[in-house]
Amino acid sequence: MIGHHLNLLSRCLEILSQKYDNIILIGDFNAETNETEMSTFCEMFNLTNLVKQLTCYKSLKNPSLIDLILTNSSRCFMNTNVVET
């Protein structure tokens, strides 16, 4: 499922990266960066996830990090924090 969305996003980023140097993508990707498709996508555009804490607790036994802030300019950011809602 995420593969289709990442494919569409990749097409957009290919166009936008010709015009802009810095990329930041923020959202609920419903996939962790260690999953194969997300990992490949991040490598393709040199993206790093700024969020380091778990963000999804639908399962208390197996929380996940699926809400991501991806950027190719991680050195431009100092801190990120997760807020419980």
C-alpha positions as CSV (number, residue, x, y, z in Angstrom):
1,M,0.0,0.0,0.0
2,I,2.7,2.5,1.0
3,G,4.6,1.7,-2.2
4,H,2.0,3.2,-4.4
5,H,2.0,6.5,-2.4
6,L,5.7,6.7,-2.3
7,N,5.9,6.2,-6.0
8,L,3.6,9.2,-6.6
9,L,5.5,11.2,-4.0
10,S,8.8,10.3,-5.8
11,R,7.5,11.6,-9.1
12,C,6.7,14.9,-7.4
13,L,10.0,15.1,-5.6
14,E,11.9,14.4,-8.8
15,I,10.4,17.6,-10.3
16,L,10.6,19.7,-7.2
17,S,14.2,18.8,-6.3
18,Q,15.3,20.3,-9.6
19,K,13.9,23.6,-8.4
20,Y,14.5,23.5,-4.7
21,D,17.6,22.4,-2.7
22,N,15.8,21.7,0.6
23,I,13.1,19.2,1.1
24,I,10.9,18.6,4.2
25,L,8.0,16.1,4.3
26,I,5.8,15.9,7.3
27,G,3.0,13.4,7.9
28,D,1.5,10.2,9.1
29,F,3.1,7.8,6.6
30,N,1.8,4.6,8.3
31,A,5.2,3.1,7.7
32,E,8.5,3.1,9.6
33,T,11.7,4.2,8.0
34,N,13.2,0.8,8.5
35,E,10.6,-0.8,6.3
36,T,12.1,-1.7,2.8
37,E,9.9,0.6,0.7
38,M,10.4,3.6,3.1
39,S,14.1,2.9,3.4
40,T,14.5,2.9,-0.4
41,F,12.5,6.0,-0.8
42,C,14.6,7.9,1.9
43,E,17.8,6.7,0.3
44,M,16.7,7.8,-3.1
45,F,16.2,11.4,-2.0
46,N,18.8,11.4,0.9
47,L,16.1,11.9,3.5
48,T,16.5,11.6,7.2
49,N,13.7,11.2,9.8
50,L,14.0,13.9,12.4
51,V,11.5,12.2,14.8
52,K,13.3,9.9,17.2
53,Q,10.6,9.0,19.7
54,L,7.7,6.6,19.2
55,T,4.5,8.3,17.9
56,C,1.8,5.7,17.5
57,Y,0.4,3.7,20.5
58,K,-2.5,1.9,18.9
59,S,-0.9,-1.2,20.4
60,L,0.7,-0.6,23.8
61,K,2.7,-3.7,23.4
62,N,4.1,-2.7,20.0
63,P,4.2,1.1,19.6
64,S,5.6,2.5,16.3
65,L,7.2,5.5,14.7
66,I,5.0,6.2,11.7
67,D,4.5,10.0,12.0
68,L,7.6,11.3,10.3
69,I,9.4,14.5,9.5
70,L,11.7,13.7,6.5
71,T,14.3,16.1,5.2
72,N,17.4,16.2,3.1
73,S,18.7,19.0,5.3
74,S,18.8,17.5,8.8
75,R,21.6,19.8,9.9
76,C,19.2,22.8,9.6
77,F,17.2,21.5,12.6
78,M,18.2,21.3,16.2
79,N,15.5,19.4,18.0
80,T,12.2,17.6,17.4
81,N,9.8,16.6,20.1
82,V,6.7,14.4,20.3
83,V,3.6,15.8,22.0
84,E,1.0,13.4,23.4
85,T,-2.5,14.4,22.2
